Amino acid sequence: MPQKLSAAAKRAKAARDKAYAMTPERRAKKAHAQRERRKAGSKANGRDYDHKDGRFKSISANRGNDGEGTKKEGKRKYRVPITRKAKKKR
């Protein structure tokens, strides 16, 4: 169910979301998940890559830190290899 936001709030949220999605950490996670998905082939169909556990999970199981909530999640708990490209941009 989408959020009920005014037009100005929708624009502001879209800008925030885009800025967050383009951070080096998020871009590295997305690139890593895409590499793992290509490697896994059809075993990854209908599943999301869990960067903390390092495996594919059902989409619903990969939300909310395995039932622990999202406050306990942190950057250090994710296994994302840093590529040469990501190192240069830092």
TIRO-2110 file (N, C-alpha, C; in Angstrom, 1 decimal):
// TIRO-2110
0.8, -1.2, 0.0, N, 1, A
0.0, 0.0, 0.0, CA, 1, A
0.9, 1.2, 0.0, C, 1, A
0.7, 2.1, -1.0, N, 2, A
1.6, 3.3, -1.0, CA, 2, A
1.3, 4.3, 0.1, C, 2, A
2.3, 5.1, 0.4, N, 3, A
2.1, 6.1, 1.4, CA, 3, A
1.2, 7.2, 0.8, C, 3, A
0.5, 7.9, 1.7, N, 4, A
-0.4, 9.0, 1.3, CA, 4, A
0.4, 10.3, 1.5, C, 4, A
1.0, 10.8, 0.5, N, 5, A
1.9, 11.9, 0.6, CA, 5, A
1.3, 13.0, -0.4, C, 5, A
1.6, 14.3, 0.0, N, 6, A
1.3, 15.4, -0.9, CA, 6, A
2.3, 15.4, -2.1, C, 6, A
2.0, 16.1, -3.1, N, 7, A
2.8, 16.2, -4.3, CA, 7, A
4.2, 16.6, -3.9, C, 7, A
4.3, 17.6, -3.0, N, 8, A
5.7, 18.1, -2.6, CA, 8, A
6.4, 17.1, -1.8, C, 8, A
5.7, 16.4, -0.9, N, 9, A
6.3, 15.4, -0.1, CA, 9, A
6.8, 14.2, -1.0, C, 9, A
6.0, 13.8, -2.0, N, 10, A
6.4, 12.8, -3.0, CA, 10, A
7.7, 13.1, -3.7, C, 10, A
7.8, 14.4, -4.1, N, 11, A
9.0, 14.8, -4.8, CA, 11, A
10.2, 14.8, -3.9, C, 11, A
10.0, 15.2, -2.7, N, 12, A
11.1, 15.2, -1.7, CA, 12, A
11.6, 13.8, -1.4, C, 12, A
10.6, 12.9, -1.2, N, 13, A
10.9, 11.5, -0.9, CA, 13, A
11.6, 10.9, -2.1, C, 13, A
11.2, 11.1, -3.3, N, 14, A
11.8, 10.6, -4.5, CA, 14, A
13.3, 11.0, -4.5, C, 14, A
13.5, 12.3, -4.2, N, 15, A
14.9, 12.8, -4.2, CA, 15, A
15.8, 12.2, -3.2, C, 15, A
15.2, 12.0, -2.0, N, 16, A
16.0, 11.3, -0.9, CA, 16, A
16.3, 9.9, -1.2, C, 16, A
15.2, 9.2, -1.8, N, 17, A
15.4, 7.8, -2.1, CA, 17, A
16.5, 7.6, -3.2, C, 17, A
16.5, 8.5, -4.2, N, 18, A
17.4, 8.4, -5.3, CA, 18, A
18.9, 8.7, -4.7, C, 18, A
19.0, 9.7, -3.9, N, 19, A
20.3, 10.0, -3.3, CA, 19, A
20.8, 8.8, -2.5, C, 19, A
20.0, 8.2, -1.7, N, 20, A
20.4, 7.0, -0.9, CA, 20, A
20.8, 5.8, -1.8, C, 20, A
20.0, 5.6, -2.9, N, 21, A
20.2, 4.5, -3.8, CA, 21, A
21.6, 4.7, -4.5, C, 21, A
22.0, 5.9, -4.7, N, 22, A
23.2, 6.1, -5.4, CA, 22, A
24.5, 6.3, -4.6, C, 22, A
24.4, 6.0, -3.3, N, 23, A
25.6, 6.0, -2.4, CA, 23, A
26.5, 4.9, -2.8, C, 23, A
27.8, 5.0, -2.6, N, 24, A
28.7, 3.9, -2.9, CA, 24, A
28.4, 2.6, -2.3, C, 24, A
27.9, 2.6, -1.0, N, 25, A
27.6, 1.3, -0.4, CA, 25, A
26.4, 0.6, -1.1, C, 25, A
25.4, 1.4, -1.4, N, 26, A
24.2, 0.8, -2.0, CA, 26, A
24.5, 0.3, -3.4, C, 26, A
25.3, 1.0, -4.1, N, 27, A
25.7, 0.6, -5.5, CA, 27, A
26.5, -0.6, -5.5, C, 27, A
27.4, -0.7, -4.5, N, 28, A
28.2, -1.9, -4.3, CA, 28, A
27.4, -3.2, -4.0, C, 28, A
26.4, -3.0, -3.1, N, 29, A
25.5, -4.1, -2.8, CA, 29, A
24.6, -4.5, -4.0, C, 29, A
24.2, -3.6, -4.7, N, 30, A
23.4, -3.9, -5.9, CA, 30, A
24.2, -4.6, -6.9, C, 30, A
25.4, -4.2, -7.2, N, 31, A
26.3, -4.8, -8.1, CA, 31, A
26.7, -6.2, -7.7, C, 31, A
26.9, -6.4, -6.4, N, 32, A
27.3, -7.7, -5.8, CA, 32, A
26.1, -8.7, -6.0, C, 32, A
24.9, -8.2, -5.6, N, 33, A
23.7, -9.0, -5.8, CA, 33, A
23.4, -9.4, -7.2, C, 33, A
23.7, -8.5, -8.2, N, 34, A
23.5, -8.9, -9.6, CA, 34, A
24.5, -9.9, -10.0, C, 34, A
25.8, -9.8, -9.5, N, 35, A
26.8, -10.9, -9.8, CA, 35, A
26.4, -12.2, -9.3, C, 35, A
25.9, -12.2, -8.0, N, 36, A
25.5, -13.5, -7.4, CA, 36, A
24.3, -14.1, -8.1, C, 36, A
23.4, -13.2, -8.5, N, 37, A
22.2, -13.7, -9.2, CA, 37, A
22.6, -14.4, -10.6, C, 37, A
23.5, -13.7, -11.3, N, 38, A
24.0, -14.3, -12.6, CA, 38, A
24.6, -15.7, -12.3, C, 38, A
25.4, -15.8, -11.3, N, 39, A
26.1, -17.0, -10.9, CA, 39, A
25.1, -18.1, -10.5, C, 39, A
24.1, -17.7, -9.8, N, 40, A
23.1, -18.7, -9.3, CA, 40, A
22.2, -19.3, -10.3, C, 40, A
21.9, -18.5, -11.4, N, 41, A
21.1, -18.9, -12.5, CA, 41, A
19.6, -19.1, -12.0, C, 41, A
19.0, -20.1, -12.4, N, 42, A
17.5, -20.3, -12.1, CA, 42, A
17.2, -20.6, -10.6, C, 42, A
18.2, -20.9, -9.8, N, 43, A
18.0, -21.1, -8.4, CA, 43, A
17.6, -19.8, -7.7, C, 43, A
17.9, -18.7, -8.3, N, 44, A
17.7, -17.4, -7.7, CA, 44, A
16.3, -16.9, -8.1, C, 44, A
15.6, -17.5, -8.9, N, 45, A
14.3, -17.0, -9.4, CA, 45, A
13.3, -16.9, -8.2, C, 45, A
12.7, -15.7, -8.1, N, 46, A
11.7, -15.4, -7.0, CA, 46, A
12.4, -15.2, -5.7, C, 46, A
13.7, -15.0, -5.6, N, 47, A
14.4, -14.8, -4.3, CA, 47, A
15.2, -13.6, -4.3, C, 47, A
15.6, -13.1, -3.1, N, 48, A
16.4, -11.9, -2.9, CA, 48, A
17.7, -12.4, -2.3, C, 48, A
18.8, -11.7, -2.7, N, 49, A
20.1, -12.0, -2.1, CA, 49, A
20.2, -11.3, -0.7, C, 49, A
20.5, -12.1, 0.3, N, 50, A
20.7, -11.6, 1.7, CA, 50, A
22.2, -11.3, 1.9, C, 50, A
22.5, -10.1, 2.0, N, 51, A
24.0, -9.7, 2.1, CA, 51, A
24.5, -10.1, 3.5, C, 51, A
23.7, -10.2, 4.5, N, 52, A
24.1, -10.6, 5.8, CA, 52, A
24.4, -12.1, 5.9, C, 52, A
23.5, -12.9, 5.4, N, 53, A
23.7, -14.4, 5.4, CA, 53, A
24.5, -14.9, 4.2, C, 53, A
24.6, -14.1, 3.2, N, 54, A
25.4, -14.5, 2.0, CA, 54, A
24.7, -15.6, 1.2, C, 54, A
23.4, -15.6, 1.1, N, 55, A
22.6, -16.6, 0.3, CA, 55, A
21.3, -16.0, -0.1, C, 55, A
20.6, -16.7, -1.0, N, 56, A
19.3, -16.2, -1.5, CA, 56, A
18.2, -16.7, -0.5, C, 56, A
17.3, -15.8, -0.3, N, 57, A
16.2, -16.1, 0.6, CA, 57, A
14.9, -15.7, -0.1, C, 57, A
13.8, -16.2, 0.4, N, 58, A
12.5, -15.7, -0.2, CA, 58, A
12.4, -14.2, 0.1, C, 58, A
11.6, -13.5, -0.7, N, 59, A
11.6, -12.1, -0.6, CA, 59, A
11.0, -11.7, 0.8, C, 59, A
10.0, -12.4, 1.3, N, 60, A
9.5, -12.1, 2.6, CA, 60, A
10.4, -12.4, 3.8, C, 60, A
11.3, -13.4, 3.6, N, 61, A
12.2, -13.7, 4.7, CA, 61, A
13.4, -12.8, 4.7, C, 61, A
13.6, -12.0, 3.6, N, 62, A
14.8, -11.1, 3.6, CA, 62, A
14.4, -9.7, 4.0, C, 62, A
13.4, -9.6, 4.8, N, 63, A
12.9, -8.3, 5.3, CA, 63, A
13.0, -8.2, 6.8, C, 63, A
13.4, -7.1, 7.3, N, 64, A
13.3, -6.9, 8.8, CA, 64, A
14.3, -7.7, 9.6, C, 64, A
15.5, -8.0, 9.1, N, 65, A
16.5, -8.5, 9.9, CA, 65, A
16.1, -9.8, 10.6, C, 65, A
15.5, -10.7, 9.9, N, 66, A
15.1, -12.1, 10.4, CA, 66, A
14.3, -12.0, 11.6, C, 66, A
13.4, -11.0, 11.6, N, 67, A
12.4, -10.9, 12.8, CA, 67, A
13.0, -10.0, 13.9, C, 67, A
14.2, -9.5, 13.8, N, 68, A
14.8, -8.7, 14.9, CA, 68, A
14.6, -7.2, 14.7, C, 68, A
14.0, -6.8, 13.6, N, 69, A
13.8, -5.4, 13.4, CA, 69, A
15.0, -4.8, 12.7, C, 69, A
14.9, -3.6, 12.3, N, 70, A
16.0, -3.0, 11.5, CA, 70, A
16.9, -2.1, 12.3, C, 70, A
16.6, -1.9, 13.6, N, 71, A
17.5, -1.0, 14.3, CA, 71, A
18.9, -1.7, 14.6, C, 71, A
18.9, -3.0, 14.7, N, 72, A
20.1, -3.7, 15.0, CA, 72, A
21.0, -3.9, 13.8, C, 72, A
20.5, -3.6, 12.6, N, 73, A
21.3, -3.8, 11.4, CA, 73, A
22.3, -2.7, 11.3, C, 73, A
23.5, -3.0, 10.8, N, 74, A
24.5, -2.0, 10.6, CA, 74, A
25.4, -2.3, 9.4, C, 74, A
26.2, -1.3, 9.0, N, 75, A
27.0, -1.5, 7.8, CA, 75, A
28.0, -2.6, 8.0, C, 75, A
28.5, -2.8, 9.2, N, 76, A
29.6, -3.8, 9.4, CA, 76, A
29.1, -5.2, 9.3, C, 76, A
27.8, -5.4, 9.3, N, 77, A
27.2, -6.8, 9.3, CA, 77, A
27.0, -7.4, 8.0, C, 77, A
27.3, -6.6, 6.9, N, 78, A
27.0, -7.1, 5.6, CA, 78, A
28.3, -7.5, 4.9, C, 78, A
28.2, -8.6, 4.2, N, 79, A
29.4, -9.0, 3.4, CA, 79, A
29.3, -8.6, 2.0, C, 79, A
29.9, -7.5, 1.6, N, 80, A
29.9, -7.0, 0.3, CA, 80, A
31.3, -6.7, -0.1, C, 80, A
31.8, -7.5, -1.1, N, 81, A
33.2, -7.3, -1.5, CA, 81, A
33.3, -5.9, -2.2, C, 81, A
34.4, -5.2, -1.9, N, 82, A
34.6, -3.9, -2.5, CA, 82, A
35.4, -4.1, -3.8, C, 82, A
34.8, -3.7, -4.9, N, 83, A
35.5, -3.8, -6.2, CA, 83, A
36.5, -2.7, -6.4, C, 83, A
37.3, -2.8, -7.4, N, 84, A
38.3, -1.7, -7.7, CA, 84, A
37.6, -0.4, -8.0, C, 84, A
36.5, -0.5, -8.7, N, 85, A
35.7, 0.7, -9.1, CA, 85, A
35.2, 1.4, -7.9, C, 85, A
34.7, 0.7, -7.0, N, 86, A
34.1, 1.3, -5.8, CA, 86, A
35.2, 1.9, -4.9, C, 86, A
36.4, 1.3, -4.9, N, 87, A
37.5, 1.9, -4.1, CA, 87, A
37.9, 3.2, -4.7, C, 87, A
37.9, 3.3, -6.0, N, 88, A
38.4, 4.6, -6.6, CA, 88, A
37.5, 5.7, -6.3, C, 88, A
36.2, 5.5, -6.2, N, 89, A
35.2, 6.5, -6.0, CA, 89, A
35.2, 7.0, -4.5, C, 89, A
35.7, 6.3, -3.6, N, 90, A
35.7, 6.7, -2.2, CA, 90, A
36.7, 7.8, -1.9, C, 90, A
END
